[in-house]
Amino acid sequence: MTLPTDLAGRPVIVGAGLAGLLCALRLSPAPCVLASRAPLGTEGSSAWAQGGIAAAVGADDSPALHHDDTLVAGDGLCDPDTVRAVTAAGPEVIALLSRYGVRFDRASDGTLATGLEAAHSRRRIVHAAGDATGAEIVRALAEAVRATPSIAVIERACLVAIATDGQGGPVRGAVLLVDGERVLLPTARLILATGGVGGLFRDTTNPPGATGTGLAAAARAGARLGELEFVQFHPTALAAGAVASAPLPLVSEAVRGEGAILVDETGARFTEELAPRDVVSRAVWHHLLAGHRVFLDARTVLGSHFAVRFPGIDAACRARGIDPATMPIPVRPAAHYHMGGVLVDADGRSTVPGLYACGEVACTGLHGANRLASNSLLEAAAGAIAVARAIAAAPVPVPASRLLPDAVTASRSDTLATVRQAMSRSAGVLRDAAGLEAAIATLLPLAPADDAALVGLMVCVAAHDRTESRGGHFRTDHPGRDALPIRRSLTATEALSRAAAIIAPARKLAS
Ligand SMILES: Cc1cc2nc3c(=O)[nH]c(=O)nc-3n(C[C@H](O)[C@H](O)[C@H](O)COP(=O)(O)OP(=O)(O)OC[C@H]3O[C@@H](n4cnc5c(N)ncnc54)[C@H](O)[C@@H]3O)c2cc1C
């Protein structure tokens, strides 16, 4: 398999969710390549986003208020400059997406309709088609991409490695698996927009392909990854009719925003529904561990209006025999969003020259220890715009052609099952040193040759070494928080040697 030679040297964007599609559009009319494992619009979390996109567009709102809410949720680990820039960009992002054809829901006077979600002090969640915001955004952007001749779309192309001049050296190309064959696409500018890691957990709201292959490729190329321990668990995934290893449908926080309550099998409330997500997830998890069942009850506040306001969630419930108008919805926490990722600066530049990242795969410092609901679509859009701007402003480098590096193949499914089991047992809502050490012992031998195991290992090492509880990371053996919030990052090499050191005492005892 050979790719057209005129594609060599163009910026290569990998991933076709909101971040990848918008980055390609913002680079135009300059030529670029958009490589995606699946046909445009058919894989990725973006198309599944329900609640909407946070932006201070209301008359009673301001970017400053949005900024303050984001900092509170981030629990001391946000980068204040990033928070300021991204929240300020909110209204312009909505205007830009509208210009690309996204049809946001509007009131009868034409103003944007806004919803409320937990830990937002104002109604600022801009949505489309009720609870189908992501699908509408991806529809419009994919159409715009297909109509833009400067964007060469390569579908069914999976990034398996990044070619560099030595470990951590400048980017020389993207190694793609196309039609089962590895090909090198020479480029000095590679933009990762490959999404999150929820697929590494048994219970997840993410598409199954969200196993961190982009993160692994960046790590193997020598990039620093930041805040990996911070995974957000959504408290209300639909816990009915679950199929092994299939994602759990999400029951959006917007449902609680409309007043639905969390109850157990006795009908008793046990938590504050609009507390930050990590707090609600832990409350639900503790209640489940105590032997209760947990339900989201929207009967009184929404009743028959549920199907109108949340048609997608209504359909998912009905497919599992639940009518939200008349029945409480069974729910449980599930891995939902990764605050950590490829460490990038304000322009989306990683620590590897020529390697950029935007969207969920990136760690920009916006979310800190905990993402404020609906800030991720905003971050994906703002990050994509920033990367495209930075690339357009930089001189065009000349890529050197190079032999294929010794790329790692995609995870085998039996290994993925092992990774999921280890991550779900040890790196879930509640963590402790013993559990994390057990997961590290399982994952370390697999990590050199398996991408899912490498990413899982790096998450567990970061979680092991954060001996405090903060945001989405809760250690039952260290429930307090350190006085000084510290942001951390690590490379794959550091993680592998740290993992070996962590499990060395147990190995010594066993021998
Ligand atoms: C059910 C659900 C509901 C959500 N609701 C909201 C919400 O209401 N508001 C909000 O702000 N956020 C929400 N989120 C989070 C948000 O959707 C994501 O953070 C965001 O869409 C990520 O966008 P992205 O472009 O970075 O990645 P994605 O949209 O996940 O796209 C990743 C792309 O990368 C491709 N890819 C991955 N690996 C490779 C590879 N190795 N080679 C080639 N291609 C690859 C995939 O095929 C896909 O095209 C939700 C998430 C889920 C799962």
The ligand as a Tripos MOL2 file, in Angstrom:
@<TRIPOS>MOLECULE
LIG
   53    58     1     0     0
SMALL
NO_CHARGES

@<TRIPOS>ATOM
      1 C1        -21.0490    9.3550   26.3850 C.3       1 LIG1
      2 C2        -20.2410   10.6150   26.4800 C.ar      1 LIG1
      3 C3        -20.8780   11.8340   26.6840 C.ar      1 LIG1
      4 C4        -20.1450   13.0100   26.7800 C.ar      1 LIG1
      5 N1        -20.8010   14.2000   26.9340 N.ar      1 LIG1
      6 C5        -20.0780   15.3480   26.9400 C.ar      1 LIG1
      7 C6        -20.7330   16.6110   26.9860 C.ar      1 LIG1
      8 O1        -21.9530   16.6880   27.0190 O.2       1 LIG1
      9 N2        -19.9630   17.7270   26.9930 N.ar      1 LIG1
     10 C7        -18.5920   17.6870   26.9490 C.ar      1 LIG1
     11 O2        -17.9450   18.7440   26.9560 O.2       1 LIG1
     12 N3        -17.9520   16.5040   26.8850 N.ar      1 LIG1
     13 C8        -18.6630   15.3460   26.8640 C.ar      1 LIG1
     14 N4        -17.9990   14.1550   26.7770 N.ar      1 LIG1
     15 C9        -16.5440   14.1630   26.5880 C.3       1 LIG1
     16 C10       -16.2350   14.6180   25.1560 C.3       1 LIG1
     17 O3        -17.1660   14.0210   24.2750 O.3       1 LIG1
     18 C11       -14.8310   14.2410   24.7330 C.3       1 LIG1
     19 O4        -13.8930   14.6430   25.6850 O.3       1 LIG1
     20 C12       -14.4810   14.9070   23.4100 C.3       1 LIG1
     21 O5        -15.4750   14.6670   22.4600 O.3       1 LIG1
     22 C13       -13.1580   14.3980   22.8990 C.3       1 LIG1
     23 O6        -13.0180   14.8390   21.5770 O.3       1 LIG1
     24 P1        -11.7240   14.4360   20.7890 P.3       1 LIG1
     25 O7        -11.8570   15.0360   19.4340 O.co2     1 LIG1
     26 O8        -10.5280   14.7470   21.5830 O.co2     1 LIG1
     27 O9        -11.7720   12.8280   20.7170 O.3       1 LIG1
     28 P2        -12.8630   11.8260   20.1240 P.3       1 LIG1
     29 O10       -14.1130   12.4950   19.7640 O.co2     1 LIG1
     30 O11       -12.9340   10.6830   21.0660 O.co2     1 LIG1
     31 O12       -12.2130   11.3520   18.7580 O.3       1 LIG1
     32 C14       -11.0770   10.5350   18.7290 C.3       1 LIG1
     33 C15       -10.7890   10.1750   17.2730 C.3       1 LIG1
     34 O13        -9.5210    9.5610   17.2070 O.3       1 LIG1
     35 C16        -9.6090    8.3780   16.3950 C.3       1 LIG1
     36 N5         -8.5120    7.5170   16.8240 N.ar      1 LIG1
     37 C17        -8.2420    7.0700   18.0820 C.ar      1 LIG1
     38 N6         -7.0950    6.3640   18.0780 N.ar      1 LIG1
     39 C18        -6.6360    6.3720   16.8020 C.ar      1 LIG1
     40 C19        -5.4940    5.8280   16.1640 C.ar      1 LIG1
     41 N7         -4.5550    5.1270   16.8340 N.pl3     1 LIG1
     42 N8         -5.3350    6.0290   14.8310 N.ar      1 LIG1
     43 C20        -6.2640    6.7370   14.1310 C.ar      1 LIG1
     44 N9         -7.3600    7.2940   14.6830 N.ar      1 LIG1
     45 C21        -7.5420    7.1050   16.0090 C.ar      1 LIG1
     46 C22       -11.0100    7.8690   16.6450 C.3       1 LIG1
     47 O14       -11.4260    7.0080   15.6200 O.3       1 LIG1
     48 C23       -11.7740    9.1900   16.6640 C.3       1 LIG1
     49 O15       -12.0200    9.6050   15.3470 O.3       1 LIG1
     50 C24       -18.7220   12.9650   26.6880 C.ar      1 LIG1
     51 C25       -18.0850   11.7420   26.4930 C.ar      1 LIG1
     52 C26       -18.8300   10.5710   26.3850 C.ar      1 LIG1
     53 C27       -18.1190    9.2760   26.1690 C.3       1 LIG1
@<TRIPOS>BOND
     1     1     2 1
     2     2     3 ar
     3     2    52 ar
     4     3     4 ar
     5     4     5 ar
     6     4    50 ar
     7     5     6 ar
     8     6     7 ar
     9     6    13 1
    10     7     8 2
    11     7     9 ar
    12     9    10 ar
    13    10    11 2
    14    10    12 ar
    15    12    13 ar
    16    13    14 ar
    17    14    15 1
    18    14    50 ar
    19    15    16 1
    20    16    17 1
    21    16    18 1
    22    18    19 1
    23    18    20 1
    24    20    21 1
    25    20    22 1
    26    22    23 1
    27    23    24 1
    28    24    25 2
    29    24    26 1
    30    24    27 1
    31    27    28 1
    32    28    29 2
    33    28    30 1
    34    28    31 1
    35    31    32 1
    36    32    33 1
    37    33    34 1
    38    33    48 1
    39    34    35 1
    40    35    36 1
    41    35    46 1
    42    36    37 ar
    43    36    45 ar
    44    37    38 ar
    45    38    39 ar
    46    39    40 ar
    47    39    45 ar
    48    40    41 1
    49    40    42 ar
    50    42    43 ar
    51    43    44 ar
    52    44    45 ar
    53    46    47 1
    54    46    48 1
    55    48    49 1
    56    50    51 ar
    57    51    52 ar
    58    52    53 1
@<TRIPOS>SUBSTRUCTURE
     1 LIG1         1 GROUP 0 **** ****
